[in-house]
Amino acid sequence: MTIHVVKSGETLISIAEQYGITPEIIISVNELPNPEDLVVGQSLAIRIPEVVHTVEEGDTLYEIAETYDVSPTQILQNNPSIAVVEFLTPGETIVIRFRGEEIIDNIEINGYAYTFIDRTVLRKALPFLTYLSIFNYGFTPAGELVPAEDEELIALANDFSVAPVMVLAPMTAEGEFSSEIASELFANDEAEDRLIENIVTTMQAKGYRALDIDFEFILPEDKEEFLSFITKVQARLSQEELLTFVALAPKTSGEMTGLLYEAHDYPTIGAVADRVLLMTYEWGYTFGPPMATAPLNNVRRVLEYGRTVIEPDKIWMGIPNYAYDWPLPFVRGTTKAESISNQEAIERAALNNVAILFDELAQSPYYYYTDAEGIEHVVWFDDVRSINAKLRLIPELGLNGAGVWQIMKFFPGLWNVVSAFFSVEKV
């Protein structure tokens, strides 16, 4: 795969001619939202088909995979659109292999999804995943689970050989993280034991393979109780051959203070958990000043600290799958960024006919535009360039893989990098 950055005067046709492929291939690979009006600075994944198959009457995915001695997953990754159809269409062409692509690492990928995810988006994303983490199960201070409507997502995950993961989070009815709910649970051993048994029963009944503990904003004074809870959960789940994952705030040292960080003790939690997600995103956030959501320099600092105190092969780096659009000027306490998809960010740049810029330190794209009311905006997002830079940290630092928050929108830039350079583990 080659990454092409659009220059002034270039068109889809001229770029396609440069690489000896058709414009339709570029449109398909990138799911281009703006094929008629590419913008300067837009990055494109250029993948050149080497082996293609023309579907004949009665062909099935598994028969085609067997014919070419490849996995069905590889075909689905190379052709995401066929993951959503029941039958292949005679006459359509399927890419079996792209030219010159070599796998650089075997990794795990955990994708997070709410239960209301568009099923087409989910089907297209599942071939790229090891785990599907379904958000979320809540709980009461008495240890009763607050279930999610998860049956359909679990079934779809199994259809694609993806292991379903139950996400446990102390959430209010309004969907906010609650340190109080967690604190009350930690203070009651009977409630903890009840919750753990309820978790095991539910996981076994529904076919979950792992539990993801996503406890954010834990009170500093509950640090030891939080570790004790994780330890008890892991010990109980391991008896049933179930895994325990823990999501951790992005820290660059053990001395970081604040509600988000203090109870997330990397060495002790990392020693107990089977996997940890380091949430390397949200530097740029809804109420914060405009900046990249996951600047590479900041991401690297977190991962480099993390790997010194946690076994690297337990670590997933966090990958954000969203963009932010800020109205300017930024006024703290007043300005609120709009969350959009990375594809929408490209569409918005094209609609306003503005060039996309690239911050070399953050390795992140951004641009400015003026809306119909005359208000200036800045948009920070991710593209195939920035994702490529992030994912390259996995083999460089010897990490296990990545956790994507979240997969609610299909992001071709991410999945192209994954399928071109990585082999995704299945469990």
N, C-alpha and C positions, 0 to 999 in steps of 0.2 A: 504494500500500500504506500502510495505517495500522497503527501499533503500539499495541495496547490492553493496558494493564496492569490485571490483575484487581483489583477492589476488594472490600472486605468486603460480603457479601450478594449479590454477582453470581453468576449461573449461566450456563452455556453458552447456555441459551435466552434469558435476558434480554439477554446481549451480542449474540446473533444478531439479536434484534428491534431493538436499538439501531441496527444497521447495515443492516437490511432484507434480511438473508440468512438462510439456513437454518443450524441448528447443524451439519448434515452438511458444509457447505462449510468451516466453521472447523475441524472435525475433520480433514477431508481435507487442507486446506492446511498445517496444522501437524502432521499425523500425531500427534495428541494421545495421549499415553500415559495420560492421566487425564481423559477427558471427563466422567465422573460426579462428579469431586471436584476441580474447579479450586482452586488455592490463591491466597491473597492475594499479590500481587506477581508472579504469573506473567505473562509477556508473550506476547501472541498476535499473529501476523501476520494482519491483516484485509485480505483481497483480495476484491473484489466482481466476479464475472464480468460482463462486458459483452457478449461474443459467445460463444455456446456452440453446439456441434454435437452432434446426436444421431446416433450411428453407425447406419448402415444396412447391410444384408447386402452384403458385398463391398467395403465401404469400406477403403481403405488410408491409412496415415499420409501418404504423399506426395500422394495424390489430394486429401485434405482440406486439406493445406497449400496446394496449388495453387488450390483453390476459393476460399480466403480470402486468397490472396496473402500468405501468411506462410511462414516457413521451418519445416521439420519440427523443427528444434532448438527453436524457440520453443514449439511444441506439446508437445514432450517436457518442456521446462522447466516449463510450466504444469501438466502432468499426469504427474509422475514415474512413477506406477504403470504407465503403458502402455509404458514402456521395457523392461519385463520380460516382456511377452507377445508371442507370435508373431503372433497375430491379434487384431484389435479385436472386441469383443463387441457385436452389434447391440442397440440400445436404450440403451447407456451414453452418458452425456453427457461431452463433452470441452470444456474451456475453451480457446477460441481466443485471447481477449484479456480482460485484467482492466481495470476502469474506472480512468481517471485516472492511469495509470502512464506516466511519461516517463523515457526513458533519459538519464542524466546523464554517462555516460562509456563509452568503448570500452576494454575491458581484457583482458589475458591472465590466465588462471588455470591454475596448475600444481598438480595433485593428486598426492600421494604415496600409493602403495599397496604393501603386501607382496603377494607372489604368492598367499598363501592368503586374500585378501579374498573375502568372500561375493559370489558373482557377481550376486546380485540387488541388493545394495548398490552394486556397481560399475556395473551397467547404469543404475541410477537417477541416479548421480552424473555419468556421462560426458557427458551433454548440457550440463553446466555448465562443462566443461573445455576449455582450449586444448591442454594437454599432460597426459599421464599418465606420471608418473615411477615406474618400477618398481624397488622396493627389494629386493635390491641385488645388484650384481656385486662380489665381492671380488677380491683378487689376491694372489699370492705375491711375496716379495721378489725372485724371479727374473724377474718380469714375466709370469707365467702368470695368465690370468683364472680366477676361480672363478665359474662361471656360475650363473644363476638359471633356474628353470623358468618361463619367461616367455612361451612361445608363445601360450597362450590369452589372456593379457592384451593382448598386442600385437594379436592378431586382433580382440578386442572393441574396443580403442581405434580401430582402423581402421574398424570397422563404424559408429562414431559420429563419424567425421571428427575424431578426436583424435590428435595426434601423440605416438607413444610415445617415452619418454626413458629411456635407460640410466643408472642411478645407480651410480657407482663410489665405493666406500668401503673404507678399510683396516680390515677387520674380522677379529677372531679367530674361531675355530670356535665359540666361545660367544656370538658376536654382539656383542662389545664393540669399540668403536673402539680401534685400536692405533697409537700414535705410533711404536712400534718397527718395524712393518711398513712404514710410510711412510718412516721414516728410512733403513731398509735399501735401499728402492727408490731414494730420492734419491741414495744414495751410489754407485749403479751405473748409469752411462749406458747400457750395453748392455741392462740390464734395463728401464730406462725406455723405450728405443726399441722393445724387444720388446713391452712392454705396450701402447704406443700403437698399434703395428701390429695387435696382437690385438684391440684395441678397434675399430679401423676395420673390420677383417675381419668381426667379429661384428655390428657395427652395420649394415653393408651387407647381410650375409646375412639378418638378421632384420627389417630395415626400420625400425630406429631412426632418428629424425630429429635427436636431440640427445643429448649426454652431460652428466650432472649430476655434478660433482665435489664430493663431500661428505666432506671430510677434516677431522675434528674432533680437537682436542687435539694439534695439530702442535707439536713442540718449537720453542721460540723460536729456537734455533740453526739450525733448518731453514727459517727464513722465506724466505731467498733461493732455496733449492733448491725450495721449494714454488711460488714464483712462476715460476721457470724451467720447472718441470713444466707448470704451467697454460699458459704461453706456448707451449711445444712442442706441447701437446695442441691448443690453439686453432689454431695455424698448420697442423697436419696435418689437422684436421677441416675447416677452412675450404676446403682444397683439394678436398674431396669434397662441399662445400656442406652440411656438417653443423654444428650449433651447439654451443657450449660454455657451460654454466651452472655457476655456483659458489655453494655455500651458505656463508654467512658468519655468524659469531657476532655477537650484538647489541652493538655498540659505540657509545659516545656521544662518543668522542674518539680520536685516534690514539695517545694516551699510556696507554691502558688496559693493565695488566699481567695476567699469569696465563696458564696453559697454553691456555685456551680462546680467548684473544684475540690474543696477540702476533703469531702467524704470519699472522693474517687481516688483511692490510694493505689497507684499503678502496681508497685511490687507485690503487695499482699493479694490484691484481687487477681492480678495476672497469674499468680502462682496457683490459684484455685480454679479459675475458669478454664474451660476448654478452648474458647476463643474470646478475644476482646475486640470490639469495634472502637477505634479511636475516632471520635467525631470531628474530623478535620474539616470543618466548614462553619459557616455563620460568622465569619469575621465581618463580612458585609451582611447586614440583616435589616429587618423591616424598619426598625426605629433608629438604626445607627447611621453614621455618615456613609456616603457612597464609597464603596471599594469592592474589590473582588470578594466573592463569597468564600473562596478557598485559594488564597494567594499561595503560590508554590513555595515561596520562601518561608512562610509561616507553617505550611503543611510539613515541610521538611524538618523544621525545628521540633515539632511535636513528635514526628516519627523517629527522629534520631534520638530524642530523649527516651521515648517509649521502648525502643529496642535495647536500651542499656539496662532496663529494669524488668522487662517482660521478654520471655522467649519470642524471638521474631516470628517463628512459625506458628505462633498463636495470634498474631496481630493482623487485623484487617484495617486498612486505611479507609476513612470515610470519603465518599464521592458524592457531592451534591448534584441533584438533577433539577435545577431551577435557576432562574435569573431574577434580578431585581431592577426595577425602573424607578428612579428617584426624581421627583420634581425639584428644581433648583430655584433659589438657593436653599441649601440644607439648613434647617433650624431645629436644633435638638429639642425634643419634647413636643414638636409640632409636625415636622415632616414625617410622612409615612411612605415607605417604598411599596410599589405594587409588585407582587410575585407573579412572574410569567414563566412560560417554558423557554428552553433554549431555542427551540424552533420559532416560537413567537418573537423572540428577540431578533432573530435574523429577518423575519417578516416585517417587523417594525422598522428596522434599518432600511429595508428596501422600500417600504411604503413612504418613508420620509427622504429617500434618496440621499443618505448620508454614508460616509466612509466609516468602516470599522477600524478602530485603532487597536494596538496590542501593547500591553504593559510587559516589558521584558523581565522585570524583577518578579512580578506576580505571575508571569506566564498566563495572562488572562486577557481576553478581548473586551472592549468597551466602546461606546460611541455616545455622541451628543446629538440631540435633535430638538426642534422647537415644535410644540403641538399647535393645534388649530386656534387655541386661545392665546398664543404667543408666549406660553410658559416653556422655559428651557428644561430639558430632562437629560439625565445621564443613565445609561443602561450598562450594567456589568453582567456578563454571562459566561458560559463555557462553550467551547467549540472543539472540533477534532484536534486542533493544535494543543489547547490547554489540557484536554483529557489525556492526550498522548504523553505530555510532559508529566502529568500526575502518575499515570499508571506505570511509567518507566521506573518510578521509585520502588515499586514492589520487588522486582528482581535486584535492583541496586542495593536495597537494604535487607534483602532476604526475608521479606514479609510473606505471610500466607496468602493474602489476597485483598479483596475490597468489599466494603459494604456500601450499597447505593441507597441514599436517602433522597428521594424515593422513586419508584418506577411508575408513577401515575401517568406520566407523559412519555411517549416513546422518543428516545434521543438517539438518532442514527450516528451522530459523532462518537458517542460513547461505545455503542455496540460494534461499530466498524473497527475501532482500535482493538477492542477485546477479541473479535473473531480473526483479525489479521495477524495479531502478534501473540495471543495467549491461547492455551488449551484450558478450558474450564472443567474442573474436576466434578465428577458426579459421585454421590455417596449412596 
